[in-house]
Amino acid sequence: MENVKTSLLDNGMLWFGAGVSIAEILAGTLLAPLGAVKAVEAIVLGHVLGGILFYLVGLISAQSGRTAMEAVKMAFGHKGGLLFAALNVIQLLGWTAIMIYDGALSSTALLNGSHAIGCLLIGGLIVVWIALGAGGLSKVNRVAVTALFLLTLVLCATVFQGSGTLPAGDGSLSFGAALEIAISMPLSWLPVVGDYTCNAANGKKATLVSTITYNLVSCWMFFIGMGAASFAGDTDVGAIMLKAGLGTAGLLIIVFSTVTTTFLDALSAGISLTSIGGAGKEKLFAIAAAILGTAAALLYPMDDITEFLYFIGSVFAPMAGVLLSSVFWAKKDFYEDAFSWKNLLVWGIGFLVYRYLMTLDIPVGCTLPDVVLVMGLTALVQRTRQTLTGLT
């Protein structure tokens, strides 16, 4: 990764752009069946819980100076951590394709129905964003994010214009399921956030700014999506923009919000690949990820991502639990070891528990109980290990 020290403003702008996302708006539409009041509660609580994990995982990279996947090796060993680097590349390639697909789909009404043009336009701009690099991107990203902020205010006003009584839910979605959808967005950034806090000029403050900025903006996007479905009666973002008469401005919101979010996915895919092998080729790998994501968006339908979100949760929630417990409680660094088999076993238990919790309808969702369980198991294993070592 380019060794460019980033300012607090740059970190804030970066994560504001990540939060302004069509995918987050579409996720918000899924919560409409819960009813406006309960949906807002689920959105806020989900982002508080997800934001705490986001901050703590980002802080590890900020304090260690290691990228996200290099930091994960502190808990699982320098070879054991490769499993999560590989899984992270898979989820980031998936997100790259999904974001391009959703952005192009939402822009079809503004591009005379051409999904292919939308994919190529967004994919091409993502490559440009990556090619600019950390040094050249700063000013461009600030301009793009400022414009997005103003345009999104207009979109928000359009969605909630004339809203009267708060709509009730239809009972087809439980609070626990809604909470899990809300948590899934900050959770999806856990294997990524460290890539952008490890080189911050002030790591602790940059992590806090990144966390607050992203989660506030993500909540805002969820509210827009929920409002579009509940108040405006429409989940097609492009159609809403057309009704509002936004035209070109609407197209800019869709295209640039997708670019400022998705280039982080592609760039981190490149960084994760260098954690597996090929040091110094982050930018080349990232461009390849953007091209692959564009091709996938052109070739495959990606309308239902529910299972993909649960895959992310089941892999990275227990990973975060093991990492946090190892670093902050046990204060044990396994980076020099090839594998930490005990921590890998605890992660495997957490993965299976998460998949089981998916079959239950519990008010707190899957992530919170799974992370708490995994952190407790990791602490217990470490304490047992220390006790046995002391006895010998």
Solvent accessible surface area in square Angstrom, and as a share of the most:
residue,aa,sasa,rsa
1,M,65,0.29
2,E,76,0.34
3,N,124,0.64
4,V,58,0.34
5,K,127,0.54
6,T,35,0.21
7,S,46,0.30
8,L,68,0.34
9,L,95,0.47
10,D,32,0.17
11,N,2,0.01
12,G,11,0.11
13,M,41,0.18
14,L,24,0.12
15,W,0,0.00
16,F,29,0.12
17,G,0,0.00
18,A,0,0.00
19,G,0,0.00
20,V,3,0.01
21,S,1,0.01
22,I,1,0.01
23,A,4,0.03
24,E,4,0.02
25,I,4,0.02
26,L,50,0.25
27,A,5,0.04
28,G,0,0.00
29,T,15,0.09
30,L,85,0.42
31,L,0,0.00
32,A,20,0.16
33,P,39,0.25
34,L,24,0.12
35,G,5,0.05
36,A,2,0.02
37,V,82,0.47
38,K,104,0.44
39,A,0,0.00
40,V,57,0.33
41,E,78,0.35
42,A,0,0.00
43,I,0,0.00
44,V,68,0.39
45,L,75,0.37
46,G,0,0.00
47,H,5,0.02
48,V,77,0.44
49,L,35,0.17
50,G,0,0.00
51,G,6,0.06
52,I,93,0.47
53,L,17,0.08
54,F,0,0.00
55,Y,45,0.17
56,L,52,0.26
57,V,7,0.04
58,G,0,0.00
59,L,13,0.07
60,I,3,0.01
61,S,1,0.01
62,A,19,0.14
63,Q,120,0.53
64,S,45,0.29
65,G,47,0.45
66,R,65,0.24
67,T,22,0.13
68,A,4,0.03
69,M,3,0.01
70,E,36,0.16
71,A,2,0.02
72,V,2,0.01
73,K,12,0.05
74,M,20,0.09
75,A,0,0.00
76,F,0,0.00
77,G,0,0.00
78,H,67,0.30
79,K,103,0.44
80,G,3,0.03
81,G,0,0.00
82,L,57,0.28
83,L,76,0.38
84,F,0,0.00
85,A,0,0.00
86,A,43,0.33
87,L,30,0.15
88,N,0,0.00
89,V,15,0.08
90,I,100,0.51
91,Q,0,0.00
92,L,1,0.00
93,L,52,0.26
94,G,20,0.20
95,W,12,0.04
96,T,0,0.00
97,A,4,0.03
98,I,10,0.05
99,M,5,0.02
100,I,0,0.00
101,Y,19,0.07
102,D,11,0.06
103,G,0,0.00
104,A,0,0.00
105,L,80,0.40
106,S,8,0.05
107,S,0,0.00
108,T,28,0.16
109,A,48,0.37
110,L,31,0.15
111,L,34,0.17
112,N,154,0.79
113,G,55,0.53
114,S,30,0.19
115,H,44,0.20
116,A,49,0.38
117,I,97,0.49
118,G,1,0.01
119,C,0,0.00
120,L,104,0.52
121,L,70,0.35
122,I,0,0.00
123,G,4,0.04
124,G,37,0.35
125,L,40,0.20
126,I,0,0.00
127,V,40,0.23
128,V,74,0.42
129,W,10,0.04
130,I,3,0.02
131,A,54,0.42
132,L,66,0.33
133,G,8,0.08
134,A,38,0.29
135,G,52,0.50
136,G,38,0.37
137,L,14,0.07
138,S,30,0.19
139,K,163,0.69
140,V,59,0.34
141,N,8,0.04
142,R,78,0.29
143,V,109,0.63
144,A,13,0.10
145,V,4,0.02
146,T,66,0.38
147,A,46,0.36
148,L,2,0.01
149,F,80,0.33
150,L,103,0.51
151,L,32,0.16
152,T,1,0.00
153,L,81,0.41
154,V,67,0.38
155,L,1,0.01
156,C,30,0.18
157,A,63,0.49
158,T,38,0.22
159,V,5,0.03
160,F,64,0.27
161,Q,149,0.66
162,G,80,0.77
163,S,45,0.29
164,G,63,0.60
165,T,129,0.75
166,L,110,0.54
167,P,42,0.26
168,A,95,0.74
169,G,35,0.34
170,D,108,0.56
171,G,71,0.68
172,S,86,0.56
173,L,34,0.17
174,S,37,0.24
175,F,55,0.23
176,G,5,0.05
177,A,31,0.24
178,A,0,0.00
179,L,1,0.00
180,E,9,0.04
181,I,24,0.12
182,A,0,0.00
183,I,1,0.00
184,S,6,0.04
185,M,6,0.03
186,P,0,0.00
187,L,2,0.01
188,S,6,0.04
189,W,13,0.05
190,L,0,0.00
191,P,1,0.00
192,V,0,0.00
193,V,0,0.00
194,G,0,0.00
195,D,1,0.01
196,Y,15,0.06
197,T,1,0.00
198,C,12,0.07
199,N,22,0.11
200,A,9,0.07
201,A,76,0.59
202,N,64,0.33
203,G,15,0.14
204,K,128,0.54
205,K,115,0.49
206,A,1,0.00
207,T,0,0.00
208,L,91,0.45
209,V,45,0.26
210,S,0,0.00
211,T,13,0.07
212,I,86,0.44
213,T,28,0.16
214,Y,0,0.00
215,N,13,0.07
216,L,119,0.59
217,V,9,0.05
218,S,0,0.00
219,C,15,0.09
220,W,46,0.16
221,M,0,0.00
222,F,0,0.00
223,F,53,0.22
224,I,1,0.01
225,G,0,0.00
226,M,6,0.03
227,G,0,0.00
228,A,1,0.01
229,A,24,0.19
230,S,28,0.18
231,F,54,0.22
232,A,47,0.36
233,G,66,0.63
234,D,27,0.14
235,T,71,0.41
236,D,68,0.35
237,V,5,0.03
238,G,0,0.00
239,A,25,0.19
240,I,7,0.04
241,M,0,0.00
242,L,85,0.42
243,K,152,0.64
244,A,37,0.29
245,G,64,0.62
246,L,28,0.14
247,G,28,0.27
248,T,100,0.58
249,A,27,0.21
250,G,0,0.00
251,L,34,0.17
252,L,73,0.36
253,I,2,0.01
254,I,0,0.00
255,V,5,0.03
256,F,51,0.21
257,S,1,0.01
258,T,0,0.00
259,V,0,0.00
260,T,1,0.01
261,T,5,0.03
262,T,0,0.00
263,F,2,0.01
264,L,0,0.00
265,D,5,0.03
266,A,0,0.00
267,L,36,0.18
268,S,0,0.00
269,A,0,0.00
270,G,0,0.00
271,I,5,0.03
272,S,1,0.00
273,L,56,0.28
274,T,24,0.14
275,S,14,0.09
276,I,77,0.39
277,G,40,0.39
278,G,32,0.31
279,A,91,0.71
280,G,67,0.64
281,K,102,0.43
282,E,29,0.13
283,K,78,0.33
284,L,113,0.56
285,F,49,0.21
286,A,0,0.00
287,I,41,0.21
288,A,44,0.34
289,A,3,0.02
290,A,0,0.00
291,I,102,0.52
292,L,108,0.54
293,G,1,0.01
294,T,14,0.08
295,A,41,0.31
296,A,24,0.19
297,A,1,0.00
298,L,70,0.35
299,L,129,0.64
300,Y,134,0.51
301,P,106,0.67
302,M,32,0.14
303,D,102,0.53
304,D,118,0.61
305,I,32,0.16
306,T,57,0.33
307,E,118,0.53
308,F,40,0.17
309,L,12,0.06
310,Y,44,0.17
311,F,55,0.23
312,I,0,0.00
313,G,1,0.01
314,S,0,0.00
315,V,3,0.01
316,F,0,0.00
317,A,0,0.00
318,P,0,0.00
319,M,0,0.00
320,A,0,0.00
321,G,0,0.00
322,V,0,0.00
323,L,1,0.01
324,L,2,0.01
325,S,2,0.01
326,S,0,0.00
327,V,27,0.15
328,F,71,0.29
329,W,111,0.39
330,A,14,0.11
331,K,159,0.67
332,K,66,0.28
333,D,68,0.35
334,F,12,0.05
335,Y,46,0.18
336,E,144,0.65
337,D,63,0.33
338,A,41,0.32
339,F,79,0.33
340,S,8,0.05
341,W,170,0.60
342,K,103,0.44
343,N,0,0.00
344,L,26,0.13
345,L,120,0.60
346,V,5,0.03
347,W,34,0.12
348,G,22,0.21
349,I,67,0.34
350,G,0,0.00
351,F,57,0.24
352,L,120,0.60
353,V,38,0.22
354,Y,2,0.01
355,R,80,0.29
356,Y,133,0.50
357,L,20,0.10
358,M,52,0.23
359,T,102,0.59
360,L,78,0.39
361,D,106,0.55
362,I,45,0.23
363,P,96,0.60
364,V,67,0.38
365,G,4,0.03
366,C,9,0.05
367,T,3,0.02
368,L,64,0.32
369,P,39,0.24
370,D,0,0.00
371,V,8,0.04
372,V,93,0.54
373,L,71,0.35
374,V,0,0.00
375,M,66,0.30
376,G,42,0.40
377,L,46,0.23
378,T,0,0.00
379,A,22,0.17
380,L,109,0.54
381,V,36,0.20
382,Q,2,0.01
383,R,144,0.53
384,T,65,0.38
385,R,88,0.32
386,Q,90,0.40
387,T,74,0.43
388,L,103,0.51
389,T,89,0.52
390,G,67,0.64
391,L,140,0.70
392,T,149,0.86
